[in-house]
Amino acid sequence: MNAPNQYVETSITTQQRGKLIVMLYDGAVKFLRVAREKLRDGDCALKGVYIGKAQDIIAELNGCLDVAAAPRIARDLRALYNFLYRHLSEANIERSEEKIEDCIRILEELRDAWREVAERPADAEAQSAPAEGFVA
């Protein structure tokens, strides 16, 4: 494969990974909003189901980290994902709307940052390698 084609393929693949990551964050936020509503409605069983769905997404994001490609970023994200997972476990047990809100805020900030990366033009994206901490 010649260099220009490889450049285009790499930038497209990276852009697609960024969009997938944004979709995962969107899903986790959506599930936590539903969990919050179920908590408000007093439906603790469904609250737990939706928190579990968000935790599944967080575990998937954590599992996709590529430590070899970006050790510091991957390490920092892993610590954040582990915090989110534990915080949601506590939210579920304690029936804490505040802890659910904390996680929603953090996930929205991460999602917004990844969305910005995913929407960059291909040439700008290839220069910064934004999804280097993930394998997709």
N, CA, C and O atoms as CSV, one atom per row, in Angstrom:
chain,resi,resn,atom,element,x,y,z
A,1,MET,N,N,0.856,-1.179,0.000
A,1,MET,CA,C,0.000,0.000,0.000
A,1,MET,C,C,0.897,1.235,0.000
A,1,MET,O,O,1.858,1.297,0.768
A,2,ASN,N,N,0.602,2.205,-0.838
A,2,ASN,CA,C,1.441,3.398,-0.883
A,2,ASN,C,C,1.082,4.349,0.255
A,2,ASN,O,O,0.004,4.249,0.841
A,3,ALA,N,N,1.986,5.266,0.560
A,3,ALA,CA,C,1.844,6.152,1.719
A,3,ALA,C,C,0.558,6.987,1.707
A,3,ALA,O,O,-0.109,7.057,2.738
A,4,PRO,N,N,0.174,7.632,0.575
A,4,PRO,CA,C,-1.064,8.427,0.603
A,4,PRO,C,C,-2.303,7.589,0.927
A,4,PRO,O,O,-3.160,8.019,1.699
A,5,ASN,N,N,-2.395,6.397,0.338
A,5,ASN,CA,C,-3.541,5.531,0.624
A,5,ASN,C,C,-3.541,5.075,2.073
A,5,ASN,O,O,-4.595,5.005,2.706
A,6,GLN,N,N,-2.371,4.767,2.595
A,6,GLN,CA,C,-2.267,4.347,3.994
A,6,GLN,C,C,-2.675,5.495,4.919
A,6,GLN,O,O,-3.344,5.271,5.928
A,7,TYR,N,N,-2.278,6.708,4.583
A,7,TYR,CA,C,-2.636,7.895,5.359
A,7,TYR,C,C,-4.153,8.053,5.410
A,7,TYR,O,O,-4.721,8.259,6.483
A,8,VAL,N,N,-4.804,7.957,4.262
A,8,VAL,CA,C,-6.256,8.109,4.187
A,8,VAL,C,C,-6.939,6.996,4.959
A,8,VAL,O,O,-7.882,7.252,5.707
A,9,GLU,N,N,-6.479,5.768,4.791
A,9,GLU,CA,C,-7.092,4.635,5.492
A,9,GLU,C,C,-6.950,4.786,7.005
A,9,GLU,O,O,-7.897,4.526,7.747
A,10,THR,N,N,-5.779,5.202,7.460
A,10,THR,CA,C,-5.556,5.391,8.891
A,10,THR,C,C,-6.446,6.484,9.442
A,10,THR,O,O,-7.036,6.316,10.509
A,11,SER,N,N,-6.557,7.597,8.742
A,11,SER,CA,C,-7.374,8.699,9.251
A,11,SER,C,C,-8.853,8.337,9.263
A,11,SER,O,O,-9.574,8.737,10.178
A,12,ILE,N,N,-9.316,7.593,8.273
A,12,ILE,CA,C,-10.723,7.173,8.242
A,12,ILE,C,C,-10.998,6.194,9.381
A,12,ILE,O,O,-12.003,6.313,10.082
A,13,THR,N,N,-10.100,5.228,9.560
A,13,THR,CA,C,-10.276,4.250,10.630
A,13,THR,C,C,-10.291,4.941,11.987
A,13,THR,O,O,-11.123,4.616,12.834
A,14,THR,N,N,-9.399,5.874,12.203
A,14,THR,CA,C,-9.342,6.605,13.464
A,14,THR,C,C,-10.620,7.403,13.676
A,14,THR,O,O,-11.152,7.440,14.785
A,15,GLN,N,N,-11.112,8.038,12.628
A,15,GLN,CA,C,-12.349,8.815,12.718
A,15,GLN,C,C,-13.525,7.902,13.064
A,15,GLN,O,O,-14.373,8.266,13.879
A,16,GLN,N,N,-13.580,6.732,12.456
A,16,GLN,CA,C,-14.661,5.788,12.740
A,16,GLN,C,C,-14.593,5.295,14.181
A,16,GLN,O,O,-15.630,5.145,14.827
A,17,ARG,N,N,-13.396,5.043,14.692
A,17,ARG,CA,C,-13.246,4.642,16.092
A,17,ARG,C,C,-13.746,5.728,17.013
A,17,ARG,O,O,-14.421,5.448,18.003
A,18,GLY,N,N,-13.420,6.968,16.694
A,18,GLY,CA,C,-13.878,8.092,17.512
A,18,GLY,C,C,-15.390,8.168,17.550
A,18,GLY,O,O,-15.973,8.411,18.606
A,19,LYS,N,N,-16.029,7.963,16.412
A,19,LYS,CA,C,-17.498,7.995,16.362
A,19,LYS,C,C,-18.101,6.839,17.149
A,19,LYS,O,O,-19.129,7.007,17.806
A,20,LEU,N,N,-17.481,5.684,17.091
A,20,LEU,CA,C,-17.965,4.534,17.864
A,20,LEU,C,C,-17.859,4.811,19.367
A,20,LEU,O,O,-18.772,4.492,20.129
A,21,ILE,N,N,-16.763,5.395,19.775
A,21,ILE,CA,C,-16.576,5.732,21.183
A,21,ILE,C,C,-17.636,6.731,21.631
A,21,ILE,O,O,-18.186,6.602,22.724
A,22,VAL,N,N,-17.925,7.723,20.797
A,22,VAL,CA,C,-18.985,8.694,21.107
A,22,VAL,C,C,-20.319,7.976,21.279
A,22,VAL,O,O,-21.077,8.286,22.198
A,23,MET,N,N,-20.606,7.031,20.414
A,23,MET,CA,C,-21.863,6.274,20.514
A,23,MET,C,C,-21.928,5.490,21.826
A,23,MET,O,O,-22.988,5.406,22.447
A,24,LEU,N,N,-20.811,4.922,22.242
A,24,LEU,CA,C,-20.788,4.195,23.511
A,24,LEU,C,C,-21.059,5.137,24.685
A,24,LEU,O,O,-21.831,4.809,25.586
A,25,TYR,N,N,-20.425,6.295,24.670
A,25,TYR,CA,C,-20.697,7.282,25.729
A,25,TYR,C,C,-22.165,7.707,25.708
A,25,TYR,O,O,-22.796,7.817,26.759
A,26,ASP,N,N,-22.703,7.944,24.517
A,26,ASP,CA,C,-24.122,8.318,24.409
A,26,ASP,C,C,-25.016,7.252,25.035
A,26,ASP,O,O,-25.965,7.567,25.753
A,27,GLY,N,N,-24.706,5.996,24.757
A,27,GLY,CA,C,-25.495,4.906,25.310
A,27,GLY,C,C,-25.417,4.861,26.829
A,27,GLY,O,O,-26.437,4.687,27.497
A,28,ALA,N,N,-24.231,5.015,27.374
A,28,ALA,CA,C,-24.070,4.991,28.839
A,28,ALA,C,C,-24.841,6.136,29.484
A,28,ALA,O,O,-25.508,5.943,30.501
A,29,VAL,N,N,-24.752,7.320,28.899
A,29,VAL,CA,C,-25.481,8.482,29.436
A,29,VAL,C,C,-26.985,8.230,29.366
A,29,VAL,O,O,-27.712,8.520,30.315
A,30,LYS,N,N,-27.445,7.694,28.245
A,30,LYS,CA,C,-28.874,7.405,28.087
A,30,LYS,C,C,-29.342,6.428,29.163
A,30,LYS,O,O,-30.374,6.648,29.797
A,31,PHE,N,N,-28.597,5.368,29.365
A,31,PHE,CA,C,-28.979,4.375,30.376
A,31,PHE,C,C,-28.985,4.983,31.781
A,31,PHE,O,O,-29.847,4.653,32.596
A,32,LEU,N,N,-28.036,5.860,32.062
A,32,LEU,CA,C,-28.004,6.468,33.395
A,32,LEU,C,C,-29.153,7.454,33.596
A,32,LEU,O,O,-29.662,7.597,34.707
A,33,ARG,N,N,-29.554,8.120,32.547
A,33,ARG,CA,C,-30.726,8.997,32.668
A,33,ARG,C,C,-31.984,8.182,32.955
A,33,ARG,O,O,-32.827,8.593,33.751
A,34,VAL,N,N,-32.105,7.036,32.308
A,34,VAL,CA,C,-33.249,6.163,32.578
A,34,VAL,C,C,-33.156,5.637,34.008
A,34,VAL,O,O,-34.162,5.594,34.717
A,35,ALA,N,N,-31.965,5.239,34.435
A,35,ALA,CA,C,-31.777,4.752,35.805
A,35,ALA,C,C,-32.178,5.822,36.815
A,35,ALA,O,O,-32.820,5.525,37.822
A,36,ARG,N,N,-31.802,7.050,36.542
A,36,ARG,CA,C,-32.172,8.167,37.428
A,36,ARG,C,C,-33.686,8.305,37.509
A,36,ARG,O,O,-34.236,8.500,38.593
A,37,GLU,N,N,-34.360,8.205,36.371
A,37,GLU,CA,C,-35.824,8.290,36.357
A,37,GLU,C,C,-36.457,7.126,37.112
A,37,GLU,O,O,-37.430,7.312,37.842
A,38,LYS,N,N,-35.906,5.924,36.937
A,38,LYS,CA,C,-36.435,4.754,37.654
A,38,LYS,C,C,-36.236,4.919,39.157
A,38,LYS,O,O,-37.098,4.531,39.945
A,39,LEU,N,N,-35.113,5.488,39.550
A,39,LEU,CA,C,-34.872,5.763,40.967
A,39,LEU,C,C,-35.904,6.747,41.498
A,39,LEU,O,O,-36.464,6.545,42.575
A,40,ARG,N,N,-36.155,7.807,40.744
A,40,ARG,CA,C,-37.153,8.804,41.151
A,40,ARG,C,C,-38.552,8.200,41.253
A,40,ARG,O,O,-39.354,8.603,42.096
A,41,ASP,N,N,-38.833,7.229,40.386
A,41,ASP,CA,C,-40.143,6.560,40.389
A,41,ASP,C,C,-40.239,5.477,41.458
A,41,ASP,O,O,-41.305,4.898,41.662
A,42,GLY,N,N,-39.136,5.206,42.134
A,42,GLY,CA,C,-39.132,4.173,43.161
A,42,GLY,C,C,-38.968,2.765,42.623
A,42,GLY,O,O,-39.163,1.797,43.358
A,43,ASP,N,N,-38.616,2.635,41.360
A,43,ASP,CA,C,-38.429,1.323,40.753
A,43,ASP,C,C,-36.947,0.940,40.847
A,43,ASP,O,O,-36.179,1.102,39.898
A,44,CYS,N,N,-36.575,0.429,42.017
A,44,CYS,CA,C,-35.162,0.131,42.267
A,44,CYS,C,C,-34.644,-1.030,41.435
A,44,CYS,O,O,-33.458,-1.072,41.110
A,45,ALA,N,N,-35.500,-1.960,41.087
A,45,ALA,CA,C,-35.055,-3.095,40.268
A,45,ALA,C,C,-34.628,-2.612,38.884
A,45,ALA,O,O,-33.544,-2.960,38.416
A,46,LEU,N,N,-35.465,-1.821,38.230
A,46,LEU,CA,C,-35.096,-1.322,36.896
A,46,LEU,C,C,-33.959,-0.306,36.966
A,46,LEU,O,O,-33.145,-0.218,36.046
A,47,LYS,N,N,-33.904,0.453,38.047
A,47,LYS,CA,C,-32.759,1.356,38.241
A,47,LYS,C,C,-31.477,0.556,38.163
A,47,LYS,O,O,-30.527,0.955,37.489
A,48,GLY,N,N,-31.450,-0.574,38.852
A,48,GLY,CA,C,-30.268,-1.423,38.854
A,48,GLY,C,C,-29.955,-2.015,37.494
A,48,GLY,O,O,-28.790,-2.161,37.123
A,49,VAL,N,N,-30.993,-2.354,36.755
A,49,VAL,CA,C,-30.795,-2.898,35.402
A,49,VAL,C,C,-30.106,-1.863,34.515
A,49,VAL,O,O,-29.161,-2.190,33.796
A,50,TYR,N,N,-30.575,-0.623,34.564
A,50,TYR,CA,C,-30.009,0.414,33.694
A,50,TYR,C,C,-28.622,0.856,34.146
A,50,TYR,O,O,-27.773,1.188,33.319
A,51,ILE,N,N,-28.392,0.860,35.451
A,51,ILE,CA,C,-27.027,1.123,35.920
A,51,ILE,C,C,-26.108,0.018,35.413
A,51,ILE,O,O,-24.986,0.290,34.984
A,52,GLY,N,N,-26.575,-1.215,35.460
A,52,GLY,CA,C,-25.783,-2.336,34.953
A,52,GLY,C,C,-25.460,-2.211,33.482
A,52,GLY,O,O,-24.358,-2.559,33.056
A,53,LYS,N,N,-26.407,-1.717,32.697
A,53,LYS,CA,C,-26.165,-1.519,31.255
A,53,LYS,C,C,-25.078,-0.455,31.044
A,53,LYS,O,O,-24.211,-0.608,30.184
A,54,ALA,N,N,-25.132,0.615,31.831
A,54,ALA,CA,C,-24.096,1.652,31.737
A,54,ALA,C,C,-22.742,1.085,32.164
A,54,ALA,O,O,-21.718,1.385,31.550
A,55,GLN,N,N,-22.740,0.272,33.209
A,55,GLN,CA,C,-21.490,-0.340,33.654
A,55,GLN,C,C,-20.920,-1.280,32.586
A,55,GLN,O,O,-19.703,-1.367,32.422
A,56,ASP,N,N,-21.784,-1.972,31.873
A,56,ASP,CA,C,-21.318,-2.837,30.782
A,56,ASP,C,C,-20.590,-2.017,29.711
A,56,ASP,O,O,-19.558,-2.440,29.189
A,57,ILE,N,N,-21.130,-0.865,29.396
A,57,ILE,CA,C,-20.491,0.003,28.400
A,57,ILE,C,C,-19.152,0.512,28.924
A,57,ILE,O,O,-18.160,0.533,28.195
A,58,ILE,N,N,-19.130,0.920,30.180
A,58,ILE,CA,C,-17.878,1.403,30.779
A,58,ILE,C,C,-16.829,0.290,30.774
A,58,ILE,O,O,-15.659,0.541,30.485
A,59,ALA,N,N,-17.242,-0.928,31.089
A,59,ALA,CA,C,-16.311,-2.064,31.053
A,59,ALA,C,C,-15.793,-2.293,29.631
A,59,ALA,O,O,-14.617,-2.603,29.445
A,60,GLU,N,N,-16.655,-2.142,28.640
A,60,GLU,CA,C,-16.238,-2.290,27.244
A,60,GLU,C,C,-15.228,-1.213,26.856
A,60,GLU,O,O,-14.216,-1.507,26.221
A,61,LEU,N,N,-15.503,0.028,27.237
A,61,LEU,CA,C,-14.554,1.110,26.960
A,61,LEU,C,C,-13.211,0.831,27.639
A,61,LEU,O,O,-12.151,1.044,27.051
A,62,ASN,N,N,-13.272,0.359,28.861
A,62,ASN,CA,C,-12.059,0.040,29.607
A,62,ASN,C,C,-11.287,-1.090,28.923
A,62,ASN,O,O,-10.060,-1.050,28.838
A,63,GLY,N,N,-12.003,-2.080,28.445
A,63,GLY,CA,C,-11.369,-3.213,27.788
A,63,GLY,C,C,-10.767,-2.887,26.438
A,63,GLY,O,O,-9.897,-3.615,25.961
A,64,CYS,N,N,-11.207,-1.811,25.814
A,64,CYS,CA,C,-10.706,-1.415,24.491
A,64,CYS,C,C,-9.485,-0.516,24.555
A,64,CYS,O,O,-8.934,-0.148,23.518
A,65,LEU,N,N,-9.061,-0.161,25.746
A,65,LEU,CA,C,-7.892,0.711,25.858
A,65,LEU,C,C,-6.650,0.003,25.342
A,65,LEU,O,O,-6.426,-1.172,25.631
A,66,ASP,N,N,-5.851,0.723,24.584
A,66,ASP,CA,C,-4.601,0.188,24.044
A,66,ASP,C,C,-3.444,0.847,24.781
A,66,ASP,O,O,-2.968,1.916,24.400
A,67,VAL,N,N,-3.012,0.194,25.830
A,67,VAL,CA,C,-1.969,0.754,26.687
A,67,VAL,C,C,-0.664,0.927,25.924
A,67,VAL,O,O,0.071,1.884,26.169
A,68,ALA,N,N,-0.367,0.024,25.008
A,68,ALA,CA,C,0.884,0.109,24.250
A,68,ALA,C,C,0.921,1.352,23.362
A,68,ALA,O,O,1.981,1.954,23.187
A,69,ALA,N,N,-0.214,1.737,22.805
A,69,ALA,CA,C,-0.253,2.870,21.877
A,69,ALA,C,C,-0.147,4.213,22.595
A,69,ALA,O,O,0.478,5.141,22.080
A,70,ALA,N,N,-0.742,4.324,23.758
A,70,ALA,CA,C,-0.730,5.588,24.500
A,70,ALA,C,C,-0.795,5.271,25.994
A,70,ALA,O,O,-1.860,5.365,26.605
A,71,PRO,N,N,0.337,4.897,26.579
A,71,PRO,CA,C,0.331,4.412,27.956
A,71,PRO,C,C,-0.268,5.380,28.983
A,71,PRO,O,O,-1.067,4.969,29.824
A,72,ARG,N,N,0.107,6.645,28.922
A,72,ARG,CA,C,-0.382,7.604,29.924
A,72,ARG,C,C,-1.875,7.851,29.778
A,72,ARG,O,O,-2.604,7.852,30.769
A,73,ILE,N,N,-2.336,8.061,28.547
A,73,ILE,CA,C,-3.757,8.310,28.308
A,73,ILE,C,C,-4.580,7.089,28.715
A,73,ILE,O,O,-5.607,7.213,29.382
A,74,ALA,N,N,-4.118,5.922,28.307
A,74,ALA,CA,C,-4.841,4.692,28.638
A,74,ALA,C,C,-4.889,4.481,30.146
A,74,ALA,O,O,-5.925,4.096,30.687
A,75,ARG,N,N,-3.780,4.729,30.823
A,75,ARG,CA,C,-3.738,4.578,32.280
A,75,ARG,C,C,-4.712,5.537,32.961
A,75,ARG,O,O,-5.432,5.148,33.880
A,76,ASP,N,N,-4.733,6.791,32.507
A,76,ASP,CA,C,-5.637,7.783,33.094
A,76,ASP,C,C,-7.101,7.432,32.829
A,76,ASP,O,O,-7.943,7.543,33.720
A,77,LEU,N,N,-7.395,7.010,31.606
A,77,LEU,CA,C,-8.770,6.606,31.292
A,77,LEU,C,C,-9.179,5.368,32.078
A,77,LEU,O,O,-10.311,5.273,32.551
A,78,ARG,N,N,-8.257,4.421,32.217
A,78,ARG,CA,C,-8.566,3.210,32.988
A,78,ARG,C,C,-8.931,3.579,34.424
A,78,ARG,O,O,-9.895,3.048,34.975
A,79,ALA,N,N,-8.172,4.476,35.026
A,79,ALA,CA,C,-8.468,4.908,36.403
A,79,ALA,C,C,-9.838,5.578,36.464
A,79,ALA,O,O,-10.601,5.354,37.404
A,80,LEU,N,N,-10.146,6.391,35.471
A,80,LEU,CA,C,-11.441,7.078,35.438
A,80,LEU,C,C,-12.583,6.075,35.240
A,80,LEU,O,O,-13.608,6.165,35.916
A,81,TYR,N,N,-12.414,5.134,34.330
A,81,TYR,CA,C,-13.448,4.118,34.111
A,81,TYR,C,C,-13.658,3.259,35.361
A,81,TYR,O,O,-14.791,2.918,35.699
A,82,ASN,N,N,-12.569,2.914,36.041
A,82,ASN,CA,C,-12.705,2.140,37.274
A,82,ASN,C,C,-13.455,2.941,38.338
A,82,ASN,O,O,-14.288,2.397,39.064
A,83,PHE,N,N,-13.154,4.235,38.425
A,83,PHE,CA,C,-13.885,5.098,39.353
A,83,PHE,C,C,-15.374,5.114,39.001
A,83,PHE,O,O,-16.218,4.937,39.879
A,84,LEU,N,N,-15.698,5.324,37.730
A,84,LEU,CA,C,-17.097,5.373,37.299
A,84,LEU,C,C,-17.819,4.071,37.637
A,84,LEU,O,O,-18.948,4.087,38.128
A,85,TYR,N,N,-17.170,2.965,37.375
A,85,TYR,CA,C,-17.783,1.659,37.639
A,85,TYR,C,C,-18.092,1.512,39.133
A,85,TYR,O,O,-19.196,1.121,39.511
A,86,ARG,N,N,-17.107,1.829,39.973
A,86,ARG,CA,C,-17.310,1.739,41.429
A,86,ARG,C,C,-18.362,2.728,41.909
A,86,ARG,O,O,-19.201,2.391,42.745
A,87,HIS,N,N,-18.320,3.926,41.390
A,87,HIS,CA,C,-19.264,4.977,41.798
A,87,HIS,C,C,-20.695,4.556,41.447
A,87,HIS,O,O,-21.628,4.812,42.208
A,88,LEU,N,N,-20.855,3.919,40.303
A,88,LEU,CA,C,-22.185,3.450,39.922
A,88,LEU,C,C,-22.633,2.275,40.789
A,88,LEU,O,O,-23.819,2.143,41.092
A,89,SER,N,N,-21.698,1.430,41.185
A,89,SER,CA,C,-22.056,0.348,42.119
A,89,SER,C,C,-22.559,0.940,43.429
A,89,SER,O,O,-23.552,0.479,43.991
A,90,GLU,N,N,-21.867,1.963,43.905
A,90,GLU,CA,C,-22.291,2.642,45.128
A,90,GLU,C,C,-23.644,3.327,44.930
A,90,GLU,O,O,-24.505,3.277,45.808
A,91,ALA,N,N,-23.823,3.963,43.777
A,91,ALA,CA,C,-25.101,4.632,43.488
A,91,ALA,C,C,-26.242,3.626,43.518
A,91,ALA,O,O,-27.327,3.918,44.022
A,92,ASN,N,N,-25.993,2.462,42.985
A,92,ASN,CA,C,-27.018,1.430,42.943
A,92,ASN,C,C,-27.368,0.958,44.360
A,92,ASN,O,O,-28.542,0.874,44.720
A,93,ILE,N,N,-26.355,0.658,45.146
A,93,ILE,CA,C,-26.567,0.162,46.506
A,93,ILE,C,C,-27.198,1.234,47.401
A,93,ILE,O,O,-28.126,0.956,48.162
A,94,GLU,N,N,-26.683,2.457,47.298
A,94,GLU,CA,C,-27.129,3.552,48.165
A,94,GLU,C,C,-28.378,4.263,47.646
A,94,GLU,O,O,-28.953,5.114,48.324
A,95,ARG,N,N,-28.783,3.896,46.432
A,95,ARG,CA,C,-29.899,4.586,45.771
A,95,ARG,C,C,-29.624,6.099,45.709
A,95,ARG,O,O,-30.450,6.924,46.099
A,96,SER,N,N,-28.436,6.418,45.206
A,96,SER,CA,C,-27.951,7.796,45.199
A,96,SER,C,C,-28.099,8.443,43.821
A,96,SER,O,O,-27.379,8.118,42.876
A,97,GLU,N,N,-29.046,9.357,43.741
A,97,GLU,CA,C,-29.216,10.115,42.507
A,97,GLU,C,C,-27.997,10.998,42.258
A,97,GLU,O,O,-27.597,11.209,41.114
A,98,GLU,N,N,-27.418,11.507,43.327
A,98,GLU,CA,C,-26.247,12.379,43.202
A,98,GLU,C,C,-25.070,11.644,42.543
A,98,GLU,O,O,-24.374,12.218,41.706
A,99,LYS,N,N,-24.851,10.403,42.911
A,99,LYS,CA,C,-23.745,9.641,42.315
A,99,LYS,C,C,-24.032,9.308,40.851
A,99,LYS,O,O,-23.120,9.281,40.025
A,100,ILE,N,N,-25.279,9.059,40.540
A,100,ILE,CA,C,-25.647,8.851,39.133
A,100,ILE,C,C,-25.369,10.130,38.349
A,100,ILE,O,O,-24.812,10.082,37.252
A,101,GLU,N,N,-25.753,11.266,38.909
A,101,GLU,CA,C,-25.511,12.565,38.253
A,101,GLU,C,C,-24.020,12.810,38.051
A,101,GLU,O,O,-23.606,13.298,36.999
A,102,ASP,N,N,-23.204,12.469,39.066
A,102,ASP,CA,C,-21.750,12.627,38.931
A,102,ASP,C,C,-21.249,11.875,37.699
A,102,ASP,O,O,-20.473,12.405,36.903
A,103,CYS,N,N,-21.703,10.644,37.560
A,103,CYS,CA,C,-21.250,9.807,36.443
A,103,CYS,C,C,-21.757,10.330,35.109
A,103,CYS,O,O,-21.036,10.291,34.112
A,104,ILE,N,N,-22.984,10.816,35.083
A,104,ILE,CA,C,-23.511,11.401,33.846
A,104,ILE,C,C,-22.644,12.577,33.422
A,104,ILE,O,O,-22.279,12.694,32.252
A,105,ARG,N,N,-22.313,13.445,34.368
A,105,ARG,CA,C,-21.488,14.630,34.042
A,105,ARG,C,C,-20.122,14.229,33.480
A,105,ARG,O,O,-19.668,14.783,32.480
A,106,ILE,N,N,-19.483,13.273,34.125
A,106,ILE,CA,C,-18.157,12.838,33.672
A,106,ILE,C,C,-18.244,12.215,32.277
A,106,ILE,O,O,-17.436,12.520,31.399
A,107,LEU,N,N,-19.228,11.345,32.088
A,107,LEU,CA,C,-19.383,10.696,30.777
A,107,LEU,C,C,-19.722,11.707,29.690
A,107,LEU,O,O,-19.255,11.574,28.559
A,108,GLU,N,N,-20.528,12.714,30.013
A,108,GLU,CA,C,-20.844,13.743,29.013
A,108,GLU,C,C,-19.606,14.546,28.639
A,108,GLU,O,O,-19.423,14.894,27.473
A,109,GLU,N,N,-18.756,14.843,29.615
A,109,GLU,CA,C,-17.519,15.572,29.312
A,109,GLU,C,C,-16.605,14.737,28.412
A,109,GLU,O,O,-16.039,15.248,27.446
A,110,LEU,N,N,-16.468,13.461,28.738
A,110,LEU,CA,C,-15.655,12.578,27.901
A,110,LEU,C,C,-16.245,12.467,26.499
A,110,LEU,O,O,-15.525,12.542,25.503
A,111,ARG,N,N,-17.553,12.290,26.437
A,111,ARG,CA,C,-18.233,12.174,25.137
A,111,ARG,C,C,-18.022,13.429,24.299
A,111,ARG,O,O,-17.717,13.343,23.110
A,112,ASP,N,N,-18.182,14.582,24.912
A,112,ASP,CA,C,-18.019,15.835,24.167
A,112,ASP,C,C,-16.599,15.989,23.635
A,112,ASP,O,O,-16.399,16.466,22.518
A,113,ALA,N,N,-15.616,15.586,24.432
A,113,ALA,CA,C,-14.223,15.655,23.971
A,113,ALA,C,C,-13.998,14.704,22.801
A,113,ALA,O,O,-13.358,15.073,21.817
A,114,TRP,N,N,-14.519,13.486,22.903
A,114,TRP,CA,C,-14.363,12.529,21.811
A,114,TRP,C,C,-15.148,12.959,20.580
A,114,TRP,O,O,-14.703,12.738,19.454
A,115,ARG,N,N,-16.307,13.570,20.782
A,115,ARG,CA,C,-17.091,14.046,19.638
A,115,ARG,C,C,-16.288,15.089,18.868
A,115,ARG,O,O,-16.254,15.081,17.637
A,116,GLU,N,N,-15.647,15.980,19.604
A,116,GLU,CA,C,-14.831,17.010,18.960
A,116,GLU,C,C,-13.713,16.365,18.142
A,116,GLU,O,O,-13.429,16.797,17.025
A,117,VAL,N,N,-13.090,15.349,18.689
A,117,VAL,CA,C,-12.026,14.634,17.983
A,117,VAL,C,C,-12.585,13.926,16.751
A,117,VAL,O,O,-11.991,13.985,15.675
A,118,ALA,N,N,-13.719,13.262,16.909
A,118,ALA,CA,C,-14.301,12.482,15.812
A,118,ALA,C,C,-14.773,13.359,14.659
A,118,ALA,O,O,-14.852,12.902,13.519
A,119,GLU,N,N,-15.083,14.607,14.954
A,119,GLU,CA,C,-15.602,15.494,13.912
A,119,GLU,C,C,-14.515,16.309,13.228
A,119,GLU,O,O,-14.808,17.094,12.326
A,120,ARG,N,N,-13.272,16.137,13.642
A,120,ARG,CA,C,-12.174,16.852,12.978
A,120,ARG,C,C,-12.030,16.367,11.548
A,120,ARG,O,O,-12.309,15.206,11.250
A,121,PRO,N,N,-11.597,17.252,10.666
A,121,PRO,CA,C,-11.309,16.805,9.299
A,121,PRO,C,C,-10.216,15.738,9.327
A,121,PRO,O,O,-9.363,15.733,10.215
A,122,ALA,N,N,-10.251,14.850,8.362
A,122,ALA,CA,C,-9.323,13.721,8.324
A,122,ALA,C,C,-7.862,14.157,8.378
A,122,ALA,O,O,-7.059,13.505,9.045
A,123,ASP,N,N,-7.500,15.231,7.702
A,123,ASP,CA,C,-6.095,15.645,7.700
A,123,ASP,C,C,-5.658,16.152,9.061
A,123,ASP,O,O,-4.528,15.884,9.469
A,124,ALA,N,N,-6.503,16.872,9.780
A,124,ALA,CA,C,-6.160,17.347,11.118
A,124,ALA,C,C,-6.113,16.179,12.090
A,124,ALA,O,O,-5.297,16.163,13.012
A,125,GLU,N,N,-6.981,15.212,11.887
A,125,GLU,CA,C,-7.054,14.072,12.789
A,125,GLU,C,C,-5.819,13.190,12.674
A,125,GLU,O,O,-5.306,12.716,13.688
A,126,ALA,N,N,-5.346,12.969,11.491
A,126,ALA,CA,C,-4.190,12.102,11.301
A,126,ALA,C,C,-2.958,12.686,11.986
A,126,ALA,O,O,-2.088,11.940,12.436
A,127,GLN,N,N,-2.878,14.003,12.068
A,127,GLN,CA,C,-1.748,14.639,12.717
A,127,GLN,C,C,-1.767,14.426,14.223
A,127,GLN,O,O,-0.705,14.306,14.834
A,128,SER,N,N,-2.953,14.374,14.841
A,128,SER,CA,C,-3.021,14.298,16.291
A,128,SER,C,C,-3.270,12.890,16.816
A,128,SER,O,O,-3.146,12.675,18.022
A,129,ALA,N,N,-3.613,11.925,15.975
A,129,ALA,CA,C,-3.882,10.537,16.367
A,129,ALA,C,C,-4.745,10.440,17.618
A,129,ALA,O,O,-4.293,9.885,18.619
A,130,PRO,N,N,-5.987,10.967,17.597
A,130,PRO,CA,C,-6.807,11.087,18.788
A,130,PRO,C,C,-7.270,9.785,19.402
A,130,PRO,O,O,-7.470,9.728,20.616
A,131,ALA,N,N,-7.445,8.753,18.629
A,131,ALA,CA,C,-7.982,7.497,19.188
A,131,ALA,C,C,-6.865,6.513,19.465
A,131,ALA,O,O,-7.098,5.305,19.518
A,132,GLU,N,N,-5.648,7.018,19.644
A,132,GLU,CA,C,-4.527,6.127,19.793
A,132,GLU,C,C,-4.581,5.288,21.061
A,132,GLU,O,O,-3.874,4.284,21.150
A,133,GLY,N,N,-5.376,5.655,22.026
A,133,GLY,CA,C,-5.482,4.881,23.248
A,133,GLY,C,C,-6.533,3.795,23.181
A,133,GLY,O,O,-6.795,3.135,24.186
A,134,PHE,N,N,-7.150,3.589,22.009
A,134,PHE,CA,C,-8.209,2.611,21.866
A,134,PHE,C,C,-7.929,1.667,20.720
A,134,PHE,O,O,-7.261,2.018,19.747
A,135,VAL,N,N,-8.449,0.468,20.853
A,135,VAL,CA,C,-8.444,-0.501,19.771
A,135,VAL,C,C,-9.901,-0.728,19.422
A,135,VAL,O,O,-10.717,-0.947,20.317
A,136,ALA,N,N,-10.243,-0.682,18.168
A,136,ALA,CA,C,-11.633,-0.914,17.777
A,136,ALA,C,C,-11.713,-1.955,16.705
A,136,ALA,O,O,-12.807,-2.286,16.246
